[in-house]
Amino acid sequence: MEKKRLKDVSQVVETQEGVKIEVKESVNLEGVKEIVDNCKTGKCDCMSQEVKAKVSFMDFRVENGKPVIEIKGDVKEEDIRQALEKSQKYLDVK
């Protein structure tokens, strides 16, 4: 099994309500859930305090068999791309 960072297996897309991160490869869902949980509880330092303050909602779901992380609030694609650049968490890619 290969390990890749979230930024290497996903695409960031702006939505009307914020941003979503679409994972394009088959990854371990528990790993994605852990990233989202860490972010929601402030255990990660990927996002600046300024960006964290703009997020009103964050969760993940499975769409077409692949995880999608939904982030609502006054966040832009660039904010989330920068956060993904800082993220050091690796996912198991199947």
ZADO-1210 file (C-alpha; in nm, 4 decimals, padded with zeros to 6 digits):
<atoms>
<atom x="00.0000" y="00.0000" z="00.0000" code="MET" pos="1"/>
<atom x="00.1275" y="00.3423" z="-00.0967" code="GLU" pos="2"/>
<atom x="00.1127" y="00.6538" z="00.1223" code="LYS" pos="3"/>
<atom x="00.0325" y="00.9956" z="-00.0223" code="LYS" pos="4"/>
<atom x="-00.0524" y="01.3359" z="00.1193" code="ARG" pos="5"/>
<atom x="-00.4095" y="01.4619" z="00.0854" code="LEU" pos="6"/>
<atom x="-00.2985" y="01.7375" z="-00.1549" code="LYS" pos="7"/>
<atom x="-00.1579" y="01.4721" z="-00.3904" code="ASP" pos="8"/>
<atom x="-00.4796" y="01.2709" z="-00.4175" code="VAL" pos="9"/>
<atom x="-00.7413" y="01.5456" z="-00.4209" code="SER" pos="10"/>
<atom x="-00.8797" y="01.8463" z="-00.6001" code="GLN" pos="11"/>
<atom x="-01.0054" y="02.1649" z="-00.4322" code="VAL" pos="12"/>
<atom x="-01.3286" y="02.3069" z="-00.5760" code="VAL" pos="13"/>
<atom x="-01.5011" y="02.6296" z="-00.4741" code="GLU" pos="14"/>
<atom x="-01.8743" y="02.5977" z="-00.4038" code="THR" pos="15"/>
<atom x="-02.1481" y="02.8502" z="-00.3337" code="GLN" pos="16"/>
<atom x="-02.1139" y="02.7854" z="00.0388" code="GLU" pos="17"/>
<atom x="-01.7358" y="02.7483" z="00.0627" code="GLY" pos="18"/>
<atom x="-01.4987" y="02.4828" z="-00.0664" code="VAL" pos="19"/>
<atom x="-01.4920" y="02.1074" z="-00.1091" code="LYS" pos="20"/>
<atom x="-01.1951" y="01.8767" z="-00.1349" code="ILE" pos="21"/>
<atom x="-01.2668" y="01.5870" z="-00.3689" code="GLU" pos="22"/>
<atom x="-01.0403" y="01.2859" z="-00.3177" code="VAL" pos="23"/>
<atom x="-00.9658" y="01.1346" z="-00.6598" code="LYS" pos="24"/>
<atom x="-00.7991" y="00.8087" z="-00.5538" code="GLU" pos="25"/>
<atom x="-00.9127" y="00.5141" z="-00.3404" code="SER" pos="26"/>
<atom x="-00.7909" y="00.5937" z="00.0092" code="VAL" pos="27"/>
<atom x="-00.8521" y="00.4697" z="00.3603" code="ASN" pos="28"/>
<atom x="-01.1706" y="00.6492" z="00.4756" code="LEU" pos="29"/>
<atom x="-01.0566" y="00.6353" z="00.8389" code="GLU" pos="30"/>
<atom x="-00.7538" y="00.8444" z="00.7432" code="GLY" pos="31"/>
<atom x="-00.9750" y="01.1119" z="00.5868" code="VAL" pos="32"/>
<atom x="-01.2069" y="01.1061" z="00.8879" code="LYS" pos="33"/>
<atom x="-00.9056" y="01.1529" z="01.1173" code="GLU" pos="34"/>
<atom x="-00.7868" y="01.4561" z="00.9171" code="ILE" pos="35"/>
<atom x="-01.1345" y="01.6144" z="00.9368" code="VAL" pos="36"/>
<atom x="-01.1694" y="01.5352" z="01.3093" code="ASP" pos="37"/>
<atom x="-00.8260" y="01.6821" z="01.3840" code="ASN" pos="38"/>
<atom x="-00.9119" y="01.9934" z="01.1897" code="CYS" pos="39"/>
<atom x="-01.2520" y="02.0344" z="01.3577" code="LYS" pos="40"/>
<atom x="-01.1034" y="02.0019" z="01.7057" code="THR" pos="41"/>
<atom x="-00.8024" y="02.2239" z="01.6367" code="GLY" pos="42"/>
<atom x="-00.5449" y="01.9433" z="01.6654" code="LYS" pos="43"/>
<atom x="-00.3917" y="02.0347" z="01.3309" code="CYS" pos="44"/>
<atom x="-00.2055" y="02.3529" z="01.2470" code="ASP" pos="45"/>
<atom x="-00.2612" y="02.3448" z="00.8715" code="CYS" pos="46"/>
<atom x="-00.4984" y="02.6396" z="00.8687" code="MET" pos="47"/>
<atom x="-00.4051" y="02.9778" z="01.0079" code="SER" pos="48"/>
<atom x="-00.6206" y="03.1113" z="01.2920" code="GLN" pos="49"/>
<atom x="-00.7582" y="03.3638" z="01.0416" code="GLU" pos="50"/>
<atom x="-00.8794" y="03.0886" z="00.8061" code="VAL" pos="51"/>
<atom x="-01.0100" y="02.8719" z="01.0933" code="LYS" pos="52"/>
<atom x="-01.2218" y="03.1675" z="01.2065" code="ALA" pos="53"/>
<atom x="-01.3868" y="03.1813" z="00.8603" code="LYS" pos="54"/>
<atom x="-01.4971" y="02.8143" z="00.8697" code="VAL" pos="55"/>
<atom x="-01.8536" y="02.7646" z="00.9902" code="SER" pos="56"/>
<atom x="-01.8907" y="02.3935" z="00.9033" code="PHE" pos="57"/>
<atom x="-01.6644" y="02.1046" z="00.8119" code="MET" pos="58"/>
<atom x="-01.7473" y="01.7420" z="00.7518" code="ASP" pos="59"/>
<atom x="-01.6852" y="01.4609" z="00.5104" code="PHE" pos="60"/>
<atom x="-01.9078" y="01.2267" z="00.3156" code="ARG" pos="61"/>
<atom x="-01.8648" y="00.9640" z="00.0473" code="VAL" pos="62"/>
<atom x="-01.9701" y="01.0623" z="-00.3038" code="GLU" pos="63"/>
<atom x="-01.9464" y="00.8066" z="-00.5873" code="ASN" pos="64"/>
<atom x="-01.7352" y="00.5837" z="-00.3642" code="GLY" pos="65"/>
<atom x="-01.4763" y="00.8543" z="-00.2909" code="LYS" pos="66"/>
<atom x="-01.4492" y="01.0840" z="00.0134" code="PRO" pos="67"/>
<atom x="-01.5390" y="01.4512" z="-00.0172" code="VAL" pos="68"/>
<atom x="-01.4468" y="01.7008" z="00.2552" code="ILE" pos="69"/>
<atom x="-01.6952" y="01.9860" z="00.2680" code="GLU" pos="70"/>
<atom x="-01.5890" y="02.3161" z="00.4221" code="ILE" pos="71"/>
<atom x="-01.8486" y="02.5915" z="00.4548" code="LYS" pos="72"/>
<atom x="-01.7841" y="02.9515" z="00.5419" code="GLY" pos="73"/>
<atom x="-01.6043" y="03.2528" z="00.4020" code="ASP" pos="74"/>
<atom x="-01.3149" y="03.0415" z="00.2714" code="VAL" pos="75"/>
<atom x="-01.1591" y="03.0453" z="-00.0718" code="LYS" pos="76"/>
<atom x="-00.9924" y="02.7763" z="-00.2769" code="GLU" pos="77"/>
<atom x="-00.6524" y="02.9397" z="-00.2165" code="GLU" pos="78"/>
<atom x="-00.6976" y="02.9272" z="00.1655" code="ASP" pos="79"/>
<atom x="-00.7573" y="02.5540" z="00.1503" code="ILE" pos="80"/>
<atom x="-00.4780" y="02.4889" z="-00.1010" code="ARG" pos="81"/>
<atom x="-00.2341" y="02.6569" z="00.1385" code="GLN" pos="82"/>
<atom x="-00.3641" y="02.4449" z="00.4270" code="ALA" pos="83"/>
<atom x="-00.3166" y="02.1273" z="00.2193" code="LEU" pos="84"/>
<atom x="00.0416" y="02.2338" z="00.1399" code="GLU" pos="85"/>
<atom x="00.1156" y="02.2477" z="00.5146" code="LYS" pos="86"/>
<atom x="-00.0573" y="01.9187" z="00.5949" code="SER" pos="87"/>
<atom x="00.1939" y="01.6442" z="00.6727" code="GLN" pos="88"/>
<atom x="-00.0646" y="01.3668" z="00.7255" code="LYS" pos="89"/>
<atom x="-00.0340" y="01.0723" z="00.4884" code="TYR" pos="90"/>
<atom x="-00.3202" y="00.8553" z="00.3649" code="LEU" pos="91"/>
<atom x="-00.3040" y="00.4901" z="00.2655" code="ASP" pos="92"/>
<atom x="-00.3799" y="00.4732" z="-00.1067" code="VAL" pos="93"/>
<atom x="-00.5234" y="00.1417" z="-00.2278" code="LYS" pos="94"/>
</atoms>
